[in-house]
Amino acid sequence: MPHKIWSTVLFALTLGFVAAFLLPQSAIAAGQPMILPTDPAPLVAVTAGGERSFSIEIAGDDLQRAAGLMFRERMADDHGMLFVFDQTQPVGFWMKNTPMPLDLVFVREDGRVESVGHGEPFSEALIPSRGPVRFVLELKAGIAEKAGIKEGVQLRHPAIAAASAN
């Protein structure tokens, strides 16, 4: 009987590995968008015009950050993807395989916006941060300006607070 239990555990672990690592890669290879769970906590931008809330997906590991919003054709105006990096560093993004134009909001470790870049669909041109950042928030093109998100604006979210505490 113990052998059957270990076999079941091994099978469950293998299935979990396949679901967590291979399925997202195969979906991406097949040109399918990666859809991550929406985080329960909203991301809040504290702007001169007031607070603006966004529901976000969090890309927190290498595979998720590499896939990002590739192949995504639409997204709500109040939705985005927050890329969380392990350390503060200069970063650069490109729009290969991304059909939607995007705003790329580069965010320092303290949650302040460092700069806002603009991505054109399918472009391989590099969109760099101007300096070291810990996060990048991707929104539909034009939403950052419409919401008042610009250099110096404070963004709040538990992922940002956790990084600031370290």
Contacts in CASP RR format, 6 or more apart in sequence:
PFRMAT RR
TARGET T0000
AUTHOR 0000-0000-0000
METHOD contacts of the structure
MODEL  1
MPHKIWSTVLFALTLGFVAAFLLPQSAIAAGQPMILPTDPAPLVAVTAGG
ERSFSIEIAGDDLQRAAGLMFRERMADDHGMLFVFDQTQPVGFWMKNTPM
PLDLVFVREDGRVESVGHGEPFSEALIPSRGPVRFVLELKAGIAEKAGIK
EGVQLRHPAIAAASAN
21 63 0 8 1.000
24 34 0 8 1.000
24 63 0 8 1.000
24 64 0 8 1.000
24 67 0 8 1.000
25 63 0 8 1.000
27 33 0 8 1.000
27 34 0 8 1.000
28 34 0 8 1.000
28 67 0 8 1.000
28 70 0 8 1.000
28 71 0 8 1.000
31 70 0 8 1.000
31 71 0 8 1.000
31 97 0 8 1.000
32 71 0 8 1.000
33 69 0 8 1.000
33 70 0 8 1.000
33 71 0 8 1.000
33 72 0 8 1.000
33 73 0 8 1.000
34 64 0 8 1.000
34 67 0 8 1.000
34 68 0 8 1.000
34 70 0 8 1.000
34 71 0 8 1.000
35 57 0 8 1.000
36 57 0 8 1.000
36 58 0 8 1.000
36 59 0 8 1.000
36 64 0 8 1.000
36 81 0 8 1.000
37 57 0 8 1.000
38 55 0 8 1.000
38 56 0 8 1.000
38 57 0 8 1.000
38 79 0 8 1.000
39 55 0 8 1.000
39 56 0 8 1.000
39 57 0 8 1.000
39 58 0 8 1.000
39 82 0 8 1.000
39 157 0 8 1.000
39 159 0 8 1.000
41 157 0 8 1.000
41 158 0 8 1.000
42 53 0 8 1.000
42 54 0 8 1.000
42 55 0 8 1.000
42 56 0 8 1.000
42 157 0 8 1.000
43 53 0 8 1.000
43 54 0 8 1.000
43 55 0 8 1.000
43 56 0 8 1.000
43 80 0 8 1.000
43 82 0 8 1.000
43 137 0 8 1.000
43 155 0 8 1.000
43 156 0 8 1.000
43 157 0 8 1.000
43 160 0 8 1.000
44 51 0 8 1.000
44 52 0 8 1.000
44 53 0 8 1.000
44 54 0 8 1.000
44 155 0 8 1.000
44 156 0 8 1.000
44 157 0 8 1.000
45 51 0 8 1.000
45 52 0 8 1.000
45 53 0 8 1.000
45 54 0 8 1.000
45 147 0 8 1.000
45 148 0 8 1.000
45 149 0 8 1.000
45 153 0 8 1.000
45 154 0 8 1.000
45 155 0 8 1.000
46 153 0 8 1.000
46 154 0 8 1.000
46 155 0 8 1.000
46 156 0 8 1.000
47 147 0 8 1.000
47 148 0 8 1.000
47 149 0 8 1.000
47 153 0 8 1.000
48 148 0 8 1.000
49 148 0 8 1.000
52 147 0 8 1.000
52 148 0 8 1.000
52 149 0 8 1.000
53 78 0 8 1.000
54 78 0 8 1.000
54 79 0 8 1.000
54 80 0 8 1.000
54 137 0 8 1.000
54 139 0 8 1.000
55 76 0 8 1.000
55 78 0 8 1.000
55 79 0 8 1.000
55 80 0 8 1.000
56 79 0 8 1.000
56 80 0 8 1.000
56 81 0 8 1.000
56 82 0 8 1.000
56 137 0 8 1.000
56 157 0 8 1.000
57 79 0 8 1.000
57 80 0 8 1.000
57 81 0 8 1.000
57 82 0 8 1.000
58 64 0 8 1.000
58 81 0 8 1.000
58 82 0 8 1.000
58 84 0 8 1.000
58 159 0 8 1.000
59 65 0 8 1.000
59 67 0 8 1.000
59 68 0 8 1.000
59 81 0 8 1.000
59 82 0 8 1.000
59 83 0 8 1.000
59 84 0 8 1.000
60 83 0 8 1.000
60 84 0 8 1.000
65 83 0 8 1.000
65 85 0 8 1.000
68 81 0 8 1.000
68 83 0 8 1.000
68 138 0 8 1.000
69 75 0 8 1.000
69 81 0 8 1.000
69 98 0 8 1.000
69 100 0 8 1.000
69 102 0 8 1.000
69 138 0 8 1.000
70 96 0 8 1.000
70 97 0 8 1.000
70 98 0 8 1.000
71 97 0 8 1.000
71 98 0 8 1.000
71 99 0 8 1.000
72 98 0 8 1.000
72 99 0 8 1.000
72 100 0 8 1.000
73 99 0 8 1.000
73 100 0 8 1.000
74 100 0 8 1.000
75 100 0 8 1.000
75 140 0 8 1.000
77 140 0 8 1.000
77 143 0 8 1.000
77 146 0 8 1.000
80 137 0 8 1.000
80 138 0 8 1.000
80 139 0 8 1.000
80 140 0 8 1.000
81 137 0 8 1.000
81 138 0 8 1.000
82 135 0 8 1.000
82 136 0 8 1.000
82 137 0 8 1.000
82 138 0 8 1.000
82 157 0 8 1.000
82 159 0 8 1.000
83 135 0 8 1.000
83 136 0 8 1.000
83 137 0 8 1.000
83 138 0 8 1.000
84 134 0 8 1.000
84 135 0 8 1.000
84 159 0 8 1.000
84 163 0 8 1.000
85 91 0 8 1.000
85 133 0 8 1.000
85 134 0 8 1.000
85 135 0 8 1.000
85 136 0 8 1.000
87 134 0 8 1.000
88 108 0 8 1.000
88 109 0 8 1.000
88 132 0 8 1.000
88 133 0 8 1.000
88 134 0 8 1.000
89 132 0 8 1.000
89 133 0 8 1.000
90 128 0 8 1.000
90 129 0 8 1.000
90 131 0 8 1.000
90 132 0 8 1.000
90 133 0 8 1.000
91 106 0 8 1.000
91 128 0 8 1.000
91 129 0 8 1.000
91 133 0 8 1.000
91 136 0 8 1.000
92 126 0 8 1.000
92 127 0 8 1.000
92 128 0 8 1.000
92 129 0 8 1.000
93 104 0 8 1.000
93 119 0 8 1.000
93 126 0 8 1.000
93 127 0 8 1.000
93 128 0 8 1.000
93 136 0 8 1.000
94 123 0 8 1.000
94 124 0 8 1.000
94 125 0 8 1.000
94 126 0 8 1.000
94 127 0 8 1.000
95 102 0 8 1.000
95 119 0 8 1.000
95 120 0 8 1.000
95 121 0 8 1.000
95 122 0 8 1.000
95 123 0 8 1.000
95 124 0 8 1.000
95 125 0 8 1.000
95 127 0 8 1.000
96 122 0 8 1.000
96 123 0 8 1.000
96 124 0 8 1.000
97 122 0 8 1.000
98 119 0 8 1.000
98 121 0 8 1.000
98 122 0 8 1.000
99 121 0 8 1.000
99 122 0 8 1.000
100 121 0 8 1.000
100 140 0 8 1.000
100 141 0 8 1.000
101 118 0 8 1.000
101 119 0 8 1.000
101 120 0 8 1.000
101 121 0 8 1.000
101 140 0 8 1.000
101 141 0 8 1.000
102 118 0 8 1.000
102 119 0 8 1.000
102 138 0 8 1.000
102 139 0 8 1.000
102 140 0 8 1.000
102 141 0 8 1.000
103 116 0 8 1.000
103 117 0 8 1.000
103 118 0 8 1.000
103 119 0 8 1.000
103 138 0 8 1.000
103 139 0 8 1.000
103 140 0 8 1.000
103 141 0 8 1.000
103 142 0 8 1.000
103 143 0 8 1.000
103 144 0 8 1.000
103 145 0 8 1.000
103 149 0 8 1.000
104 116 0 8 1.000
104 117 0 8 1.000
104 118 0 8 1.000
104 119 0 8 1.000
104 127 0 8 1.000
104 136 0 8 1.000
104 137 0 8 1.000
104 138 0 8 1.000
105 113 0 8 1.000
105 116 0 8 1.000
105 117 0 8 1.000
105 136 0 8 1.000
105 137 0 8 1.000
105 138 0 8 1.000
105 139 0 8 1.000
105 144 0 8 1.000
105 149 0 8 1.000
105 155 0 8 1.000
106 113 0 8 1.000
106 114 0 8 1.000
106 115 0 8 1.000
106 116 0 8 1.000
106 117 0 8 1.000
106 129 0 8 1.000
106 130 0 8 1.000
106 131 0 8 1.000
106 133 0 8 1.000
106 135 0 8 1.000
106 136 0 8 1.000
107 113 0 8 1.000
107 114 0 8 1.000
107 133 0 8 1.000
107 134 0 8 1.000
107 135 0 8 1.000
107 136 0 8 1.000
107 137 0 8 1.000
107 155 0 8 1.000
107 160 0 8 1.000
108 114 0 8 1.000
108 132 0 8 1.000
108 133 0 8 1.000
108 134 0 8 1.000
109 133 0 8 1.000
109 134 0 8 1.000
109 163 0 8 1.000
109 164 0 8 1.000
110 164 0 8 1.000
111 134 0 8 1.000
111 135 0 8 1.000
111 154 0 8 1.000
111 155 0 8 1.000
111 156 0 8 1.000
111 160 0 8 1.000
111 164 0 8 1.000
112 152 0 8 1.000
112 153 0 8 1.000
112 154 0 8 1.000
112 155 0 8 1.000
113 149 0 8 1.000
113 150 0 8 1.000
113 151 0 8 1.000
113 152 0 8 1.000
113 153 0 8 1.000
113 154 0 8 1.000
113 155 0 8 1.000
114 129 0 8 1.000
114 130 0 8 1.000
114 131 0 8 1.000
114 133 0 8 1.000
114 151 0 8 1.000
114 152 0 8 1.000
115 129 0 8 1.000
115 130 0 8 1.000
115 131 0 8 1.000
115 151 0 8 1.000
116 144 0 8 1.000
116 145 0 8 1.000
116 149 0 8 1.000
116 150 0 8 1.000
116 151 0 8 1.000
117 127 0 8 1.000
118 127 0 8 1.000
118 141 0 8 1.000
119 127 0 8 1.000
119 141 0 8 1.000
129 136 0 8 1.000
134 160 0 8 1.000
134 163 0 8 1.000
135 155 0 8 1.000
135 159 0 8 1.000
135 160 0 8 1.000
135 163 0 8 1.000
137 155 0 8 1.000
139 147 0 8 1.000
139 149 0 8 1.000
143 149 0 8 1.000
144 150 0 8 1.000
149 155 0 8 1.000
END
